[in-house]
């Protein structure tokens, strides 16, 4: 009787967003950075808007009517 075992590494590589040299990240607000992130993970428009609204609430930047 014999046993054969193989361990195969399958690495998952996430897409990394490159903003380039033209964008000054330090001058962007957290909400602007989140908006870029939502696009990079290919979140749907409706879901991205919901997440952005939640982020505004969490960050204390809710628009008061």
PDBQT receptor file of N, H, CA, C and O in Angstrom, charges set to zero:
ATOM      1  N   UNK A   1       0.844  -1.179   0.000  1.00  0.00    +0.000 N 
ATOM      2  CA  UNK A   1       0.000   0.000   0.000  1.00  0.00    +0.000 C 
ATOM      3  C   UNK A   1       0.885   1.235   0.000  1.00  0.00    +0.000 C 
ATOM      4  O   UNK A   1       1.893   1.302   0.702  1.00  0.00    +0.000 OA
ATOM      5  N   UNK A   2       0.485   2.205  -0.800  1.00  0.00    +0.000 N 
ATOM      6  H   UNK A   2      -0.334   2.151  -1.370  1.00  0.00    +0.000 HD
ATOM      7  CA  UNK A   2       1.272   3.429  -0.911  1.00  0.00    +0.000 C 
ATOM      8  C   UNK A   2       0.355   4.641  -0.886  1.00  0.00    +0.000 C 
ATOM      9  O   UNK A   2      -0.827   4.568  -1.221  1.00  0.00    +0.000 OA
ATOM     10  N   UNK A   3       0.936   5.745  -0.482  1.00  0.00    +0.000 N 
ATOM     11  H   UNK A   3       1.897   5.804  -0.210  1.00  0.00    +0.000 HD
ATOM     12  CA  UNK A   3       0.202   7.012  -0.446  1.00  0.00    +0.000 C 
ATOM     13  C   UNK A   3       1.036   8.055  -1.173  1.00  0.00    +0.000 C 
ATOM     14  O   UNK A   3       2.229   8.211  -0.912  1.00  0.00    +0.000 OA
ATOM     15  N   UNK A   4       0.401   8.754  -2.075  1.00  0.00    +0.000 N 
ATOM     16  H   UNK A   4      -0.568   8.627  -2.287  1.00  0.00    +0.000 HD
ATOM     17  CA  UNK A   4       1.080   9.820  -2.799  1.00  0.00    +0.000 C 
ATOM     18  C   UNK A   4       0.390  11.135  -2.432  1.00  0.00    +0.000 C 
ATOM     19  O   UNK A   4      -0.835  11.241  -2.491  1.00  0.00    +0.000 OA
ATOM     20  N   UNK A   5       1.187  12.128  -2.054  1.00  0.00    +0.000 N 
ATOM     21  H   UNK A   5       2.182  12.041  -2.006  1.00  0.00    +0.000 HD
ATOM     22  CA  UNK A   5       0.638  13.418  -1.642  1.00  0.00    +0.000 C 
ATOM     23  C   UNK A   5       1.431  14.520  -2.313  1.00  0.00    +0.000 C 
ATOM     24  O   UNK A   5       2.661  14.508  -2.283  1.00  0.00    +0.000 OA
ATOM     25  N   UNK A   6       0.744  15.468  -2.914  1.00  0.00    +0.000 N 
ATOM     26  H   UNK A   6      -0.256  15.478  -2.938  1.00  0.00    +0.000 HD
ATOM     27  CA  UNK A   6       1.396  16.602  -3.548  1.00  0.00    +0.000 C 
ATOM     28  C   UNK A   6       0.754  17.883  -3.040  1.00  0.00    +0.000 C 
ATOM     29  O   UNK A   6      -0.470  18.005  -2.994  1.00  0.00    +0.000 OA
ATOM     30  N   UNK A   7       1.584  18.817  -2.668  1.00  0.00    +0.000 N 
ATOM     31  H   UNK A   7       2.578  18.718  -2.706  1.00  0.00    +0.000 HD
ATOM     32  CA  UNK A   7       1.121  20.128  -2.226  1.00  0.00    +0.000 C 
ATOM     33  C   UNK A   7       1.435  21.121  -3.337  1.00  0.00    +0.000 C 
ATOM     34  O   UNK A   7       2.595  21.322  -3.697  1.00  0.00    +0.000 OA
ATOM     35  N   UNK A   8       0.390  21.738  -3.876  1.00  0.00    +0.000 N 
ATOM     36  H   UNK A   8      -0.552  21.575  -3.584  1.00  0.00    +0.000 HD
ATOM     37  CA  UNK A   8       0.564  22.664  -4.986  1.00  0.00    +0.000 C 
ATOM     38  C   UNK A   8       0.145  24.049  -4.527  1.00  0.00    +0.000 C 
ATOM     39  O   UNK A   8      -0.989  24.259  -4.097  1.00  0.00    +0.000 OA
ATOM     40  N   UNK A   9       1.076  24.993  -4.625  1.00  0.00    +0.000 N 
ATOM     41  H   UNK A   9       1.998  24.822  -4.975  1.00  0.00    +0.000 HD
ATOM     42  CA  UNK A   9       0.761  26.374  -4.264  1.00  0.00    +0.000 C 
ATOM     43  C   UNK A   9       0.062  27.036  -5.440  1.00  0.00    +0.000 C 
ATOM     44  O   UNK A   9       0.547  27.001  -6.571  1.00  0.00    +0.000 OA
ATOM     45  N   UNK A  10      -1.076  27.633  -5.157  1.00  0.00    +0.000 N 
ATOM     46  H   UNK A  10      -1.470  27.661  -4.238  1.00  0.00    +0.000 HD
ATOM     47  CA  UNK A  10      -1.769  28.416  -6.161  1.00  0.00    +0.000 C 
ATOM     48  C   UNK A  10      -1.955  29.807  -5.578  1.00  0.00    +0.000 C 
ATOM     49  O   UNK A  10      -2.830  30.036  -4.742  1.00  0.00    +0.000 OA
ATOM     50  N   UNK A  11      -1.148  30.696  -6.015  1.00  0.00    +0.000 N 
ATOM     51  H   UNK A  11      -0.438  30.510  -6.694  1.00  0.00    +0.000 HD
ATOM     52  CA  UNK A  11      -1.186  32.052  -5.476  1.00  0.00    +0.000 C 
ATOM     53  C   UNK A  11      -2.231  32.870  -6.203  1.00  0.00    +0.000 C 
ATOM     54  O   UNK A  11      -2.366  32.815  -7.425  1.00  0.00    +0.000 OA
ATOM     55  N   UNK A  12      -2.951  33.617  -5.423  1.00  0.00    +0.000 N 
ATOM     56  H   UNK A  12      -2.841  33.662  -4.430  1.00  0.00    +0.000 HD
ATOM     57  CA  UNK A  12      -3.910  34.533  -6.024  1.00  0.00    +0.000 C 
ATOM     58  C   UNK A  12      -3.312  35.923  -5.953  1.00  0.00    +0.000 C 
ATOM     59  O   UNK A  12      -2.890  36.381  -4.891  1.00  0.00    +0.000 OA
ATOM     60  N   UNK A  13      -3.282  36.566  -7.060  1.00  0.00    +0.000 N 
ATOM     61  H   UNK A  13      -3.625  36.194  -7.923  1.00  0.00    +0.000 HD
ATOM     62  CA  UNK A  13      -2.701  37.897  -7.133  1.00  0.00    +0.000 C 
ATOM     63  C   UNK A  13      -3.828  38.893  -7.341  1.00  0.00    +0.000 C 
ATOM     64  O   UNK A  13      -4.579  38.815  -8.313  1.00  0.00    +0.000 OA
ATOM     65  N   UNK A  14      -3.929  39.826  -6.414  1.00  0.00    +0.000 N 
ATOM     66  H   UNK A  14      -3.319  39.890  -5.625  1.00  0.00    +0.000 HD
ATOM     67  CA  UNK A  14      -4.944  40.855  -6.535  1.00  0.00    +0.000 C 
ATOM     68  C   UNK A  14      -4.441  41.960  -7.456  1.00  0.00    +0.000 C 
ATOM     69  O   UNK A  14      -3.243  42.228  -7.549  1.00  0.00    +0.000 OA
ATOM     70  N   UNK A  15      -5.390  42.587  -8.129  1.00  0.00    +0.000 N 
ATOM     71  H   UNK A  15      -6.363  42.369  -8.054  1.00  0.00    +0.000 HD
ATOM     72  CA  UNK A  15      -5.018  43.717  -8.969  1.00  0.00    +0.000 C 
ATOM     73  C   UNK A  15      -4.612  44.862  -8.061  1.00  0.00    +0.000 C 
ATOM     74  O   UNK A  15      -5.264  45.130  -7.053  1.00  0.00    +0.000 OA
ATOM     75  N   UNK A  16      -3.550  45.522  -8.418  1.00  0.00    +0.000 N 
ATOM     76  H   UNK A  16      -3.020  45.304  -9.238  1.00  0.00    +0.000 HD
ATOM     77  CA  UNK A  16      -3.097  46.673  -7.653  1.00  0.00    +0.000 C 
ATOM     78  C   UNK A  16      -3.329  47.918  -8.481  1.00  0.00    +0.000 C 
ATOM     79  O   UNK A  16      -2.962  47.995  -9.654  1.00  0.00    +0.000 OA
ATOM     80  N   UNK A  17      -3.931  48.859  -7.856  1.00  0.00    +0.000 N 
ATOM     81  H   UNK A  17      -4.230  48.796  -6.903  1.00  0.00    +0.000 HD
ATOM     82  CA  UNK A  17      -4.224  50.104  -8.547  1.00  0.00    +0.000 C 
ATOM     83  C   UNK A  17      -3.005  51.000  -8.505  1.00  0.00    +0.000 C 
ATOM     84  O   UNK A  17      -2.423  51.236  -7.446  1.00  0.00    +0.000 OA
ATOM     85  N   UNK A  18      -2.632  51.490  -9.658  1.00  0.00    +0.000 N 
ATOM     86  H   UNK A  18      -3.104  51.298 -10.518  1.00  0.00    +0.000 HD
ATOM     87  CA  UNK A  18      -1.521  52.427  -9.755  1.00  0.00    +0.000 C 
ATOM     88  C   UNK A  18      -2.095  53.781 -10.125  1.00  0.00    +0.000 C 
ATOM     89  O   UNK A  18      -2.696  53.944 -11.187  1.00  0.00    +0.000 OA
ATOM     90  N   UNK A  19      -1.907  54.745  -9.247  1.00  0.00    +0.000 N 
ATOM     91  H   UNK A  19      -1.419  54.613  -8.384  1.00  0.00    +0.000 HD
ATOM     92  CA  UNK A  19      -2.451  56.070  -9.496  1.00  0.00    +0.000 C 
ATOM     93  C   UNK A  19      -1.523  56.911 -10.348  1.00  0.00    +0.000 C 
ATOM     94  O   UNK A  19      -1.955  57.894 -10.951  1.00  0.00    +0.000 OA
ATOM     95  N   UNK A  20      -0.282  56.548 -10.404  1.00  0.00    +0.000 N 
ATOM     96  H   UNK A  20       0.069  55.750  -9.915  1.00  0.00    +0.000 HD
ATOM     97  CA  UNK A  20       0.678  57.285 -11.208  1.00  0.00    +0.000 C 
ATOM     98  C   UNK A  20       1.242  58.481 -10.464  1.00  0.00    +0.000 C 
ATOM     99  O   UNK A  20       0.881  58.755  -9.320  1.00  0.00    +0.000 OA
ATOM    100  N   UNK A  21       2.130  59.181 -11.137  1.00  0.00    +0.000 N 
ATOM    101  H   UNK A  21       2.424  58.958 -12.067  1.00  0.00    +0.000 HD
ATOM    102  CA  UNK A  21       2.788  60.333 -10.529  1.00  0.00    +0.000 C 
ATOM    103  C   UNK A  21       1.947  61.599 -10.614  1.00  0.00    +0.000 C 
ATOM    104  O   UNK A  21       2.249  62.590  -9.949  1.00  0.00    +0.000 OA
ATOM    105  N   UNK A  22       0.901  61.573 -11.422  1.00  0.00    +0.000 N 
ATOM    106  H   UNK A  22       0.656  60.767 -11.962  1.00  0.00    +0.000 HD
ATOM    107  CA  UNK A  22       0.109  62.787 -11.628  1.00  0.00    +0.000 C 
ATOM    108  C   UNK A  22      -0.894  63.041 -10.504  1.00  0.00    +0.000 C 
ATOM    109  O   UNK A  22      -1.414  64.149 -10.377  1.00  0.00    +0.000 OA
ATOM    110  N   UNK A  23      -1.166  62.027  -9.692  1.00  0.00    +0.000 N 
ATOM    111  H   UNK A  23      -0.744  61.126  -9.795  1.00  0.00    +0.000 HD
ATOM    112  CA  UNK A  23      -2.150  62.162  -8.623  1.00  0.00    +0.000 C 
ATOM    113  C   UNK A  23      -1.429  62.307  -7.287  1.00  0.00    +0.000 C 
ATOM    114  O   UNK A  23      -0.595  61.477  -6.926  1.00  0.00    +0.000 OA
ATOM    115  N   UNK A  24      -1.756  63.361  -6.568  1.00  0.00    +0.000 N 
ATOM    116  H   UNK A  24      -2.433  64.036  -6.861  1.00  0.00    +0.000 HD
ATOM    117  CA  UNK A  24      -1.166  63.577  -5.249  1.00  0.00    +0.000 C 
ATOM    118  C   UNK A  24      -2.097  62.954  -4.206  1.00  0.00    +0.000 C 
ATOM    119  O   UNK A  24      -3.078  63.568  -3.789  1.00  0.00    +0.000 OA
ATOM    120  N   UNK A  25      -1.778  61.742  -3.799  1.00  0.00    +0.000 N 
ATOM    121  H   UNK A  25      -0.981  61.243  -4.138  1.00  0.00    +0.000 HD
ATOM    122  CA  UNK A  25      -2.634  61.001  -2.875  1.00  0.00    +0.000 C 
ATOM    123  C   UNK A  25      -2.814  61.750  -1.565  1.00  0.00    +0.000 C 
ATOM    124  O   UNK A  25      -3.902  61.743  -0.990  1.00  0.00    +0.000 OA
ATOM    125  N   UNK A  26      -1.766  62.389  -1.093  1.00  0.00    +0.000 N 
ATOM    126  H   UNK A  26      -0.881  62.395  -1.560  1.00  0.00    +0.000 HD
ATOM    127  CA  UNK A  26      -1.848  63.072   0.189  1.00  0.00    +0.000 C 
ATOM    128  C   UNK A  26      -2.826  64.243   0.175  1.00  0.00    +0.000 C 
ATOM    129  O   UNK A  26      -3.248  64.713   1.232  1.00  0.00    +0.000 OA
ATOM    130  N   UNK A  27      -3.187  64.713  -1.016  1.00  0.00    +0.000 N 
ATOM    131  H   UNK A  27      -2.845  64.330  -1.874  1.00  0.00    +0.000 HD
ATOM    132  CA  UNK A  27      -4.142  65.820  -1.123  1.00  0.00    +0.000 C 
ATOM    133  C   UNK A  27      -5.573  65.339  -1.310  1.00  0.00    +0.000 C 
ATOM    134  O   UNK A  27      -6.505  66.144  -1.320  1.00  0.00    +0.000 OA
ATOM    135  N   UNK A  28      -5.755  64.019  -1.458  1.00  0.00    +0.000 N 
ATOM    136  H   UNK A  28      -4.999  63.365  -1.450  1.00  0.00    +0.000 HD
ATOM    137  CA  UNK A  28      -7.091  63.464  -1.668  1.00  0.00    +0.000 C 
ATOM    138  C   UNK A  28      -7.741  63.156  -0.331  1.00  0.00    +0.000 C 
ATOM    139  O   UNK A  28      -7.068  62.781   0.629  1.00  0.00    +0.000 OA
ATOM    140  N   UNK A  29      -9.053  63.318  -0.276  1.00  0.00    +0.000 N 
ATOM    141  H   UNK A  29      -9.600  63.623  -1.055  1.00  0.00    +0.000 HD
ATOM    142  CA  UNK A  29      -9.799  63.010   0.943  1.00  0.00    +0.000 C 
ATOM    143  C   UNK A  29      -9.999  61.493   1.034  1.00  0.00    +0.000 C 
ATOM    144  O   UNK A  29      -9.879  60.790   0.031  1.00  0.00    +0.000 OA
ATOM    145  N   UNK A  30     -10.300  60.996   2.220  1.00  0.00    +0.000 N 
ATOM    146  H   UNK A  30     -10.398  61.567   3.035  1.00  0.00    +0.000 HD
ATOM    147  CA  UNK A  30     -10.572  59.561   2.358  1.00  0.00    +0.000 C 
ATOM    148  C   UNK A  30     -11.723  59.106   1.461  1.00  0.00    +0.000 C 
ATOM    149  O   UNK A  30     -11.697  57.994   0.934  1.00  0.00    +0.000 OA
ATOM    150  N   UNK A  31     -12.726  59.958   1.287  1.00  0.00    +0.000 N 
ATOM    151  H   UNK A  31     -12.747  60.861   1.716  1.00  0.00    +0.000 HD
ATOM    152  CA  UNK A  31     -13.856  59.584   0.436  1.00  0.00    +0.000 C 
ATOM    153  C   UNK A  31     -13.446  59.474  -1.028  1.00  0.00    +0.000 C 
ATOM    154  O   UNK A  31     -13.928  58.597  -1.744  1.00  0.00    +0.000 OA
ATOM    155  N   UNK A  32     -12.563  60.353  -1.474  1.00  0.00    +0.000 N 
ATOM    156  H   UNK A  32     -12.171  61.066  -0.892  1.00  0.00    +0.000 HD
ATOM    157  CA  UNK A  32     -12.073  60.272  -2.850  1.00  0.00    +0.000 C 
ATOM    158  C   UNK A  32     -11.263  58.998  -3.059  1.00  0.00    +0.000 C 
ATOM    159  O   UNK A  32     -11.373  58.344  -4.096  1.00  0.00    +0.000 OA
ATOM    160  N   UNK A  33     -10.452  58.653  -2.066  1.00  0.00    +0.000 N 
ATOM    161  H   UNK A  33     -10.363  59.185  -1.224  1.00  0.00    +0.000 HD
ATOM    162  CA  UNK A  33      -9.662  57.425  -2.163  1.00  0.00    +0.000 C 
ATOM    163  C   UNK A  33     -10.556  56.193  -2.166  1.00  0.00    +0.000 C 
ATOM    164  O   UNK A  33     -10.294  55.230  -2.887  1.00  0.00    +0.000 OA
ATOM    165  N   UNK A  34     -11.616  56.225  -1.355  1.00  0.00    +0.000 N 
ATOM    166  H   UNK A  34     -11.829  57.007  -0.770  1.00  0.00    +0.000 HD
ATOM    167  CA  UNK A  34     -12.556  55.107  -1.346  1.00  0.00    +0.000 C 
ATOM    168  C   UNK A  34     -13.255  54.964  -2.692  1.00  0.00    +0.000 C 
ATOM    169  O   UNK A  34     -13.476  53.847  -3.161  1.00  0.00    +0.000 OA
ATOM    170  N   UNK A  35     -13.596  56.068  -3.305  1.00  0.00    +0.000 N 
ATOM    171  H   UNK A  35     -13.415  56.975  -2.924  1.00  0.00    +0.000 HD
ATOM    172  CA  UNK A  35     -14.251  56.023  -4.601  1.00  0.00    +0.000 C 
ATOM    173  C   UNK A  35     -13.354  55.344  -5.636  1.00  0.00    +0.000 C 
ATOM    174  O   UNK A  35     -13.828  54.560  -6.459  1.00  0.00    +0.000 OA
ATOM    175  N   UNK A  36     -12.074  55.645  -5.590  1.00  0.00    +0.000 N 
ATOM    176  H   UNK A  36     -11.689  56.281  -4.921  1.00  0.00    +0.000 HD
ATOM    177  CA  UNK A  36     -11.112  54.990  -6.487  1.00  0.00    +0.000 C 
ATOM    178  C   UNK A  36     -11.037  53.504  -6.169  1.00  0.00    +0.000 C 
ATOM    179  O   UNK A  36     -10.966  52.671  -7.072  1.00  0.00    +0.000 OA
ATOM    180  N   UNK A  37     -11.054  53.176  -4.881  1.00  0.00    +0.000 N 
ATOM    181  H   UNK A  37     -11.112  53.853  -4.147  1.00  0.00    +0.000 HD
ATOM    182  CA  UNK A  37     -10.997  51.770  -4.470  1.00  0.00    +0.000 C 
ATOM    183  C   UNK A  37     -12.211  50.997  -4.971  1.00  0.00    +0.000 C 
ATOM    184  O   UNK A  37     -12.071  49.880  -5.470  1.00  0.00    +0.000 OA
ATOM    185  N   UNK A  38     -13.404  51.582  -4.843  1.00  0.00    +0.000 N 
ATOM    186  H   UNK A  38     -13.517  52.489  -4.438  1.00  0.00    +0.000 HD
ATOM    187  CA  UNK A  38     -14.616  50.879  -5.299  1.00  0.00    +0.000 C 
ATOM    188  C   UNK A  38     -14.503  50.546  -6.789  1.00  0.00    +0.000 C 
ATOM    189  O   UNK A  38     -14.908  49.466  -7.220  1.00  0.00    +0.000 OA
ATOM    190  N   UNK A  39     -13.952  51.479  -7.572  1.00  0.00    +0.000 N 
ATOM    191  H   UNK A  39     -13.623  52.357  -7.221  1.00  0.00    +0.000 HD
ATOM    192  CA  UNK A  39     -13.786  51.214  -9.005  1.00  0.00    +0.000 C 
ATOM    193  C   UNK A  39     -12.754  50.112  -9.244  1.00  0.00    +0.000 C 
ATOM    194  O   UNK A  39     -12.916  49.295 -10.150  1.00  0.00    +0.000 OA
ATOM    195  N   UNK A  40     -11.696  50.089  -8.433  1.00  0.00    +0.000 N 
ATOM    196  H   UNK A  40     -11.564  50.753  -7.697  1.00  0.00    +0.000 HD
ATOM    197  CA  UNK A  40     -10.623  49.111  -8.643  1.00  0.00    +0.000 C 
ATOM    198  C   UNK A  40     -11.070  47.679  -8.351  1.00  0.00    +0.000 C 
ATOM    199  O   UNK A  40     -10.557  46.733  -8.949  1.00  0.00    +0.000 OA
ATOM    200  N   UNK A  41     -12.026  47.518  -7.431  1.00  0.00    +0.000 N 
ATOM    201  H   UNK A  41     -12.444  48.286  -6.946  1.00  0.00    +0.000 HD
ATOM    202  CA  UNK A  41     -12.522  46.172  -7.119  1.00  0.00    +0.000 C 
ATOM    203  C   UNK A  41     -13.767  45.837  -7.935  1.00  0.00    +0.000 C 
ATOM    204  O   UNK A  41     -14.431  44.828  -7.697  1.00  0.00    +0.000 OA
ATOM    205  N   UNK A  42     -14.073  46.711  -8.909  1.00  0.00    +0.000 N 
ATOM    206  H   UNK A  42     -13.534  47.530  -9.102  1.00  0.00    +0.000 HD
ATOM    207  CA  UNK A  42     -15.172  46.502  -9.837  1.00  0.00    +0.000 C 
ATOM    208  C   UNK A  42     -16.500  46.298  -9.129  1.00  0.00    +0.000 C 
ATOM    209  O   UNK A  42     -17.267  45.398  -9.470  1.00  0.00    +0.000 OA
ATOM    210  N   UNK A  43     -16.763  47.147  -8.138  1.00  0.00    +0.000 N 
ATOM    211  H   UNK A  43     -16.140  47.878  -7.862  1.00  0.00    +0.000 HD
ATOM    212  CA  UNK A  43     -18.040  47.138  -7.431  1.00  0.00    +0.000 C 
ATOM    213  C   UNK A  43     -19.078  47.780  -8.333  1.00  0.00    +0.000 C 
ATOM    214  O   UNK A  43     -18.776  48.755  -9.020  1.00  0.00    +0.000 OA
ATOM    215  N   UNK A  44     -20.284  47.257  -8.345  1.00  0.00    +0.000 N 
ATOM    216  H   UNK A  44     -20.529  46.464  -7.787  1.00  0.00    +0.000 HD
ATOM    217  CA  UNK A  44     -21.339  47.830  -9.172  1.00  0.00    +0.000 C 
ATOM    218  C   UNK A  44     -21.667  49.256  -8.739  1.00  0.00    +0.000 C 
ATOM    219  O   UNK A  44     -21.424  49.635  -7.593  1.00  0.00    +0.000 OA
ATOM    220  N   UNK A  45     -22.215  50.038  -9.656  1.00  0.00    +0.000 N 
ATOM    221  H   UNK A  45     -22.412  49.730 -10.587  1.00  0.00    +0.000 HD
ATOM    222  CA  UNK A  45     -22.506  51.445  -9.377  1.00  0.00    +0.000 C 
ATOM    223  C   UNK A  45     -23.424  51.622  -8.173  1.00  0.00    +0.000 C 
ATOM    224  O   UNK A  45     -23.163  52.448  -7.298  1.00  0.00    +0.000 OA
ATOM    225  N   UNK A  46     -24.493  50.845  -8.136  1.00  0.00    +0.000 N 
ATOM    226  H   UNK A  46     -24.705  50.174  -8.846  1.00  0.00    +0.000 HD
ATOM    227  CA  UNK A  46     -25.468  50.963  -7.045  1.00  0.00    +0.000 C 
ATOM    228  C   UNK A  46     -24.841  50.604  -5.706  1.00  0.00    +0.000 C 
ATOM    229  O   UNK A  46     -25.046  51.297  -4.709  1.00  0.00    +0.000 OA
ATOM    230  N   UNK A  47     -24.079  49.520  -5.691  1.00  0.00    +0.000 N 
ATOM    231  H   UNK A  47     -23.913  48.958  -6.501  1.00  0.00    +0.000 HD
ATOM    232  CA  UNK A  47     -23.431  49.091  -4.453  1.00  0.00    +0.000 C 
ATOM    233  C   UNK A  47     -22.336  50.074  -4.027  1.00  0.00    +0.000 C 
ATOM    234  O   UNK A  47     -22.151  50.325  -2.836  1.00  0.00    +0.000 OA
ATOM    235  N   UNK A  48     -21.617  50.624  -5.001  1.00  0.00    +0.000 N 
ATOM    236  H   UNK A  48     -21.768  50.419  -5.968  1.00  0.00    +0.000 HD
ATOM    237  CA  UNK A  48     -20.565  51.597  -4.699  1.00  0.00    +0.000 C 
ATOM    238  C   UNK A  48     -21.172  52.854  -4.081  1.00  0.00    +0.000 C 
ATOM    239  O   UNK A  48     -20.608  53.422  -3.145  1.00  0.00    +0.000 OA
ATOM    240  N   UNK A  49     -22.321  53.289  -4.601  1.00  0.00    +0.000 N 
ATOM    241  H   UNK A  49     -22.780  52.828  -5.361  1.00  0.00    +0.000 HD
ATOM    242  CA  UNK A  49     -22.994  54.458  -4.035  1.00  0.00    +0.000 C 
ATOM    243  C   UNK A  49     -23.434  54.194  -2.595  1.00  0.00    +0.000 C 
ATOM    244  O   UNK A  49     -23.305  55.061  -1.731  1.00  0.00    +0.000 OA
ATOM    245  N   UNK A  50     -23.954  52.992  -2.344  1.00  0.00    +0.000 N 
ATOM    246  H   UNK A  50     -24.059  52.288  -3.045  1.00  0.00    +0.000 HD
ATOM    247  CA  UNK A  50     -24.376  52.628  -0.993  1.00  0.00    +0.000 C 
ATOM    248  C   UNK A  50     -23.177  52.592  -0.040  1.00  0.00    +0.000 C 
ATOM    249  O   UNK A  50     -23.259  53.061   1.095  1.00  0.00    +0.000 OA
ATOM    250  N   UNK A  51     -22.076  52.034  -0.512  1.00  0.00    +0.000 N 
ATOM    251  H   UNK A  51     -22.009  51.652  -1.434  1.00  0.00    +0.000 HD
ATOM    252  CA  UNK A  51     -20.873  51.958   0.319  1.00  0.00    +0.000 C 
ATOM    253  C   UNK A  51     -20.310  53.355   0.576  1.00  0.00    +0.000 C 
ATOM    254  O   UNK A  51     -19.834  53.644   1.674  1.00  0.00    +0.000 OA
ATOM    255  N   UNK A  52     -20.365  54.207  -0.428  1.00  0.00    +0.000 N 
ATOM    256  H   UNK A  52     -20.752  53.972  -1.319  1.00  0.00    +0.000 HD
ATOM    257  CA  UNK A  52     -19.863  55.571  -0.284  1.00  0.00    +0.000 C 
ATOM    258  C   UNK A  52     -20.721  56.345   0.715  1.00  0.00    +0.000 C 
ATOM    259  O   UNK A  52     -20.189  57.114   1.515  1.00  0.00    +0.000 OA
ATOM    260  N   UNK A  53     -22.041  56.153   0.680  1.00  0.00    +0.000 N 
ATOM    261  H   UNK A  53     -22.473  55.529   0.030  1.00  0.00    +0.000 HD
ATOM    262  CA  UNK A  53     -22.945  56.813   1.626  1.00  0.00    +0.000 C 
ATOM    263  C   UNK A  53     -22.651  56.334   3.049  1.00  0.00    +0.000 C 
ATOM    264  O   UNK A  53     -22.644  57.130   3.988  1.00  0.00    +0.000 OA
ATOM    265  N   UNK A  54     -22.411  55.043   3.200  1.00  0.00    +0.000 N 
ATOM    266  H   UNK A  54     -22.417  54.396   2.438  1.00  0.00    +0.000 HD
ATOM    267  CA  UNK A  54     -22.071  54.496   4.515  1.00  0.00    +0.000 C 
ATOM    268  C   UNK A  54     -20.739  55.050   4.994  1.00  0.00    +0.000 C 
ATOM    269  O   UNK A  54     -20.584  55.362   6.175  1.00  0.00    +0.000 OA
ATOM    270  N   UNK A  55     -19.787  55.174   4.096  1.00  0.00    +0.000 N 
ATOM    271  H   UNK A  55     -19.913  54.920   3.137  1.00  0.00    +0.000 HD
ATOM    272  CA  UNK A  55     -18.474  55.729   4.452  1.00  0.00    +0.000 C 
ATOM    273  C   UNK A  55     -18.610  57.179   4.904  1.00  0.00    +0.000 C 
ATOM    274  O   UNK A  55     -17.943  57.599   5.849  1.00  0.00    +0.000 OA
ATOM    275  N   UNK A  56     -19.473  57.949   4.232  1.00  0.00    +0.000 N 
ATOM    276  H   UNK A  56     -20.015  57.608   3.464  1.00  0.00    +0.000 HD
ATOM    277  CA  UNK A  56     -19.704  59.339   4.642  1.00  0.00    +0.000 C 
ATOM    278  C   UNK A  56     -20.245  59.390   6.064  1.00  0.00    +0.000 C 
ATOM    279  O   UNK A  56     -19.839  60.227   6.870  1.00  0.00    +0.000 OA
ATOM    280  N   UNK A  57     -21.164  58.483   6.356  1.00  0.00    +0.000 N 
ATOM    281  H   UNK A  57     -21.494  57.802   5.701  1.00  0.00    +0.000 HD
ATOM    282  CA  UNK A  57     -21.738  58.435   7.696  1.00  0.00    +0.000 C 
ATOM    283  C   UNK A  57     -20.695  58.066   8.738  1.00  0.00    +0.000 C 
ATOM    284  O   UNK A  57     -20.640  58.674   9.807  1.00  0.00    +0.000 OA
ATOM    285  N   UNK A  58     -19.877  57.084   8.435  1.00  0.00    +0.000 N 
ATOM    286  H   UNK A  58     -19.922  56.590   7.567  1.00  0.00    +0.000 HD
ATOM    287  CA  UNK A  58     -18.845  56.633   9.367  1.00  0.00    +0.000 C 
ATOM    288  C   UNK A  58     -17.791  57.711   9.576  1.00  0.00    +0.000 C 
ATOM    289  O   UNK A  58     -17.312  57.910  10.693  1.00  0.00    +0.000 OA
ATOM    290  N   UNK A  59     -17.433  58.401   8.509  1.00  0.00    +0.000 N 
ATOM    291  H   UNK A  59     -17.822  58.240   7.602  1.00  0.00    +0.000 HD
ATOM    292  CA  UNK A  59     -16.407  59.435   8.594  1.00  0.00    +0.000 C 
ATOM    293  C   UNK A  59     -16.960  60.769   9.091  1.00  0.00    +0.000 C 
ATOM    294  O   UNK A  59     -16.207  61.725   9.279  1.00  0.00    +0.000 OA
ATOM    295  N   UNK A  60     -18.266  60.833   9.303  1.00  0.00    +0.000 N 
ATOM    296  H   UNK A  60     -18.877  60.057   9.150  1.00  0.00    +0.000 HD
ATOM    297  CA  UNK A  60     -18.863  62.054   9.835  1.00  0.00    +0.000 C 
ATOM    298  C   UNK A  60     -19.028  63.149   8.824  1.00  0.00    +0.000 C 
ATOM    299  O   UNK A  60     -19.046  64.327   9.180  1.00  0.00    +0.000 OA
ATOM    300  N   UNK A  61     -19.151  62.781   7.558  1.00  0.00    +0.000 N 
ATOM    301  H   UNK A  61     -19.137  61.824   7.269  1.00  0.00    +0.000 HD
ATOM    302  CA  UNK A  61     -19.291  63.769   6.503  1.00  0.00    +0.000 C 
ATOM    303  C   UNK A  61     -20.665  63.680   5.854  1.00  0.00    +0.000 C 
ATOM    304  O   UNK A  61     -20.798  63.800   4.636  1.00  0.00    +0.000 OA
ATOM    305  N   UNK A  62     -21.696  63.466   6.689  1.00  0.00    +0.000 N 
ATOM    306  H   UNK A  62     -21.588  63.369   7.679  1.00  0.00    +0.000 HD
ATOM    307  CA  UNK A  62     -23.052  63.343   6.186  1.00  0.00    +0.000 C 
ATOM    308  C   UNK A  62     -23.586  64.717   5.840  1.00  0.00    +0.000 C 
ATOM    309  O   UNK A  62     -23.434  65.665   6.610  1.00  0.00    +0.000 OA
ATOM    310  N   UNK A  63     -24.214  64.823   4.674  1.00  0.00    +0.000 N 
ATOM    311  H   UNK A  63     -24.337  64.053   4.048  1.00  0.00    +0.000 HD
ATOM    312  CA  UNK A  63     -24.820  66.089   4.266  1.00  0.00    +0.000 C 
ATOM    313  C   UNK A  63     -26.116  66.281   5.040  1.00  0.00    +0.000 C 
ATOM    314  O   UNK A  63     -27.003  65.429   4.980  1.00  0.00    +0.000 OA
ATOM    315  N   UNK A  64     -26.237  67.383   5.762  1.00  0.00    +0.000 N 
ATOM    316  H   UNK A  64     -25.517  68.075   5.811  1.00  0.00    +0.000 HD
ATOM    317  CA  UNK A  64     -27.461  67.692   6.488  1.00  0.00    +0.000 C 
ATOM    318  C   UNK A  64     -28.330  68.613   5.648  1.00  0.00    +0.000 C 
ATOM    319  O   UNK A  64     -27.867  69.666   5.210  1.00  0.00    +0.000 OA
ATOM    320  N   UNK A  65     -29.609  68.227   5.410  1.00  0.00    +0.000 N 
ATOM    321  H   UNK A  65     -29.985  67.371   5.765  1.00  0.00    +0.000 HD
ATOM    322  CA  UNK A  65     -30.481  69.057   4.575  1.00  0.00    +0.000 C 
ATOM    323  C   UNK A  65     -30.886  70.339   5.266  1.00  0.00    +0.000 C 
ATOM    324  O   UNK A  65     -31.620  71.144   4.692  1.00  0.00    +0.000 OA
TER     325      UNK A  65
